[in-house]
Amino acid sequence: MKHGGDIYRNPVKLDFSVNINPLGIPERVREALTQAVSECMHYPDMEAEALLQAIGRMTGVSTEHIVCGNGASELFVALMHALKPEKILIPVPSFLGYEKAAAASGAEVRYYHMSEENGFSPDDAIFRELADGVDLLFLANPNNPTGSRVNPELLEKIIAFCRDNGITVVLDECFIEFTDGWEVRTFFKRTGEFENLIVVRAFTKIFAIPGVRLGYLVCENKAVKERIKDQLPEWNLSVFAQRAGAAAVGEEDYRRKTVTFLKEERSYLVTQLEKLGIRVFPGEANFLLLYSELPLYEELLKQGILIRDCSNFRGLKTGYYRIAVKTRGENDRLLRALAGICADKKEREGA
């Protein structure tokens, strides 16, 4: 399984494998989805005009620079077909969707291995890789599955270096809105400074609507933006996606509450997991990367709890797992299950 969320082939009571907002779908968005049922007899707006205007209000970005897609994944593939890169650099470990999109382009893919010692974040070694004929860089901030952020000064240097060397940067900010102080760290409004920069975000995670499928990007290079748009199918955004997105943009309080809530629950989880002897990597998103020699995935699944086995991420191995940060009650259920697994191990070792 390449991604989390496989509740269809597993007996799951509690899903920690996907990273969506633990506060759940905002009520305004839920109401919009219900109301959209009556519009199903009509084709959706091919131009998604109301949605684009809403995203423009939320982000402060002109609608002429925004493209919407059926989730960020559709946009990644459209980018590949539009830009036709010859050599792509992907830092690893990172989201497997980048490799999937790169495969659609037929480009040569190079991997830059981020070290565990550096918190699975880029360092200056990335410039050597970029100088080797690369024409497109995928970069996530924060990264998935590690939750680590790119050092702000280094990130600016990377984007500037790429601009000066004709390299397109696809910056994935799908998890940035879960991080403290993200408003001043986002590059969403800075694409005018960097004509080589395309920033991608999604409604999926922050508004807890992965089943709706809605992502968007900003690109101020008009010719590139139009090429990307031309790679998308007609009517790719359902009436549900358009109505839900337009309703979600007004949920500023919800987004602020999310950051505060996650900061507290993430800290709680880290403390309790480390007490159990489980290694936790520092992260700033709505999930945590763990390492344990115990078969946590298999043992938790026996109890109906699904976590993300990260052994299929390039750059990781058996023993790495990712868990979502959820509500206190759900987090405590996971912690009790993990405590039991750890206790069983100690009992076996003492026998």
N, C-alpha and C positions, 0 to 999 in steps of 0.2 A: 504494500500500500504506500503510494507516494505522498499522501497527505493525511491529515487528521480528519476526524469527523465521520469515520466509517461506522455509523450506527446501524447501517442496513445489513451488515454481515456479522455483527457482534451483539451478544446479549447485554446491552448497555443500559444501566440505570443512571449513571452519572458520567457525563462526557467532559473530561479535562483535556481532550486532545485538540480542541479548536479554540482559537483565541478571539472570542467575541466579548463585547461589553457585558460584564456581569450584572449590570443594572437592568438589562433586558430592553425590549423594544419600547421607545418612548410612546406614550399613549396617543399623542398627536399623529405619529407615524402609523400606529396600529389602526386608528380611525381612517386614515387616508387609504390604507390598503383595503379596508372593508368597503369603503365608498367606491373604490376603483372597480369592484366587481360589476357594477352597473354599466361600466364603460367597455366591457369586454366584447360587446357586439360591434365596436368600432375599431378601426386601426388606430394604433397610437400615433401621436404627432411625430412624423419622421424627423423633424428638426428639433424636437424636444425643447421648444422655445421657453416654456415656463420653467422647466428644470434648469436650463442654462442660466436664465436670469436669476433664479434662486441661488445657484452656486456662485454666480458673480457677486451677489450681495453678501454671501457668507464669506467669500475669500477676498473680496476687494479686487478681483482680477476681471478684466474686460472679457465679455463672453466671446469675443472674436478670437480669443486665444485658448478657449476651452474645448475639449473633445470628450464626450461621454461614451462609455462602453458597457457591455454586459459583464461587469466585473473588471478588475485590473488585469486579469489574465487575458481577456480578449484584447485589451489595449496593448499588452506586451507583444502579442503575436502580430497585431496590426502594425506596430512599430517596426518589427523585423521585415515584414513584406514591403513597407513603405521606404525604409532606409537602405535595405539590401547591404548590410555591413559585410565586409570580407573577413574581419578578425574581431572577435568579441572577447572581452575580458570579464570574467565573473569571479569576484572574491568568494571564497568558500571557507567554512560552511555558510550557506545562505539558501534562500527560498528556491525550491526545486523548479518552480515555474519559469525561472529565467532560462534554465537549460532546455526546458520544453519549448519555450518561445524561440530560443536560438536554433534549435533543431529544425524549426519550420523555415528558417532562412537559408539553411545549407551552408552557413558561415563556419569558418574554423573557430573553435572555442578554446580559449586559454583559461587556466584556473590559477588564481593568486591565493595561495593558502595562508590564511590569517592564523597566527599562532595562539595557542591556548595561553601562553605566558603573557600575551598582550590583550587578553580578554576577548579573543576572537574579533578584534577590531583592526582596521588597516593601520599600517605604519609607513614610514618613508620608503620601504622596499617596493611599494606599489608603483612608484614612478619608474623603476627599472622595467617593470612589466608593461607599463603603458607606452614606454618609448620603443617597444619592439613591434611596431607596425599595427598597433591596435587602432580600430576606428570607432568602436563603441564599448562603453563601460556600463555594466549594471552595478548599481550601488544602492544599498538599503540603509535608511537611517530613521529609526533604529532597525537593527538587523533581525532577521528571523532565521534560525531558531534561538539565537543567543540573547536577544534583547539589548545588545550593546549599541551605543551610539558612537558615531564617528566623531573624533575630536574636532570641535568647530573650526579651529584654525587650519587643521589638516584638510578638512572637507573643502574649505574655500580654496586652498592651494591646489587640491586635486582638480576641482572644477575649472580653475583658471589655467592650470597646466593643459588640461584637455582642450580648452578653448584655443589656446595658443598653438596646439598641435593638431587641430582639425579632428578631435575626437568627440563624438556625441556622448553625453552622460545621461543615462536614464536613472533618475533618482527616485527610488521607491520610498514614499513617506506614508505608507498605509497604516503604520502604527504610531506615527509621531504625535497624534492628538491624545494618546494615552500618557504622554510624558509631561513632567512638570516643566513649565516655562516654554512649551513648544512654540508659542506664538512668535517669540523672538528668534527661534532657531530654524524655523522653516525657510526653505528656499522657494516657496510657492510664488511669492511676489517678486522674486529676484531674477526671473527668467529674462527680463529685459536687459539685465547686466550681462547675461551669459547666453548668447544666441545658440550655443551648443547644448543647452540644458533643457531637458524635458522632465517635469516632475509629475509623478503619478500618485494618486490617492484613491481611496475607496470608501463607500458608505458601509460596506459589509461589516467591518470590525467595530468601528466606533458606535454605530447605531444598531448593532446586533441584528442585522438582516441578511445573513449570508445566503438565505434561500431566495432572496429577491434579485441579487446580482446587479450591482451598480458601481461603476468606477468612473474616474474622470482624470484627465491630465491637462496640464497647461504647457503650451509651447508658443513662443512669440515669433518664431520663424514661420512666416505665413505660408511659404511654399511647402515646408516640411509638414506643417499642421494640416494643410489640405491633402497632402499625400497620405497621411495617416487616416484622415477621415474617409478618403476614397477606398481604403482597404476594409472598411466596416460594412457589414450587410445593411440593407434597408430595413427599417423598423427593428433595429437590434435592441431597442429599449421598450419593454412592455409598458402598458398603462400602469401596472403595479409599481414598476421601478420609477417611472416618472413622477407619479403621485407621492410615493414614499419619499423620494429624494427631495421634492419641493417642500414637503412637510418637515423633513428632518433639519433643514438648514436653519430653522428658527429655534432649535433646541440648544441655545447657548448655555443656559443654566445646567442642563443635562450634561453637557460636555465638561463644564467646570466641576460638577459633582463627581463625575467619573474619575477625573484626575486625583481629586482628594481621596475618594474611596479607595482607589487602587494603590495609592501611596501607602495607606495604612495597612491594607490587606497584604500587599506584597511584602512589607516589612515583617508582618506577623508570620507569614508563611516561611520566609527565609529563616527567622529565629527558630521556629519549631522544627523545620526540616534539618537544620544543622544540629539541633539537639539529638536527632535520631541518627546522626552520623552520616547523613546524606550530603554530598558536596553540592553547593548551590553557586552558580555563576552570577555575578552581579549584572542586573539588567534593569531597564527603565520602562519596559513596555508592560503589557497586560499578561505576560507569561514569564516563566522561569525555565532556564536550562539546568538540568540536574545531571549528576553522575553517581552511579552506584554499581557495585559489583553484583548486587542482588538482581534477579530477573524480575524487576518491578512490573514491567508491562504484563507479563504472563500471570503473575500472582494477583495483580489488581484486577485483571480481566475476569479472573475466577470469581471475584466479588462484584462484578458488574460495573467496574470503574475503568474507563478507557483513558489512557494517556498516550502521548505521542512517542513512539519508539524512534529515536533519531539516528539509528545505526545506518540508515540508507542515505543520510546527508553526506555529500562528499566533504571530507575533512574531519568527520566524526567516526565513531566506531561503536561496537556493542558496549552498552553501559550508559550511554547518553540518552536522556529523556527530556521531553518538554511538557510542562504542565501549565494550564491556564490559571490565572488568578481569578477566583470566583467569589461568591458570597461567603461570609464567615461560617454559616452552617455547612455549606458544601465543602469549604476548605477543611473544616474540622472532621468531616466524614472521611475525606482523603487522608488526613493526618492519622486518624485512628486506624485506618486500614494499613497504612505504612508502618505504624508503630507495631501492629500485630505481625507483619512480615519480618521486621527487624528483630522482634522478640523471639520469633520462631528460629531465626538464624542463630541467635545467642544460645538458645536452648539446645539446638543441634550441636553447636560447637562445645557446649559444656557436658554433653552426654558422653 
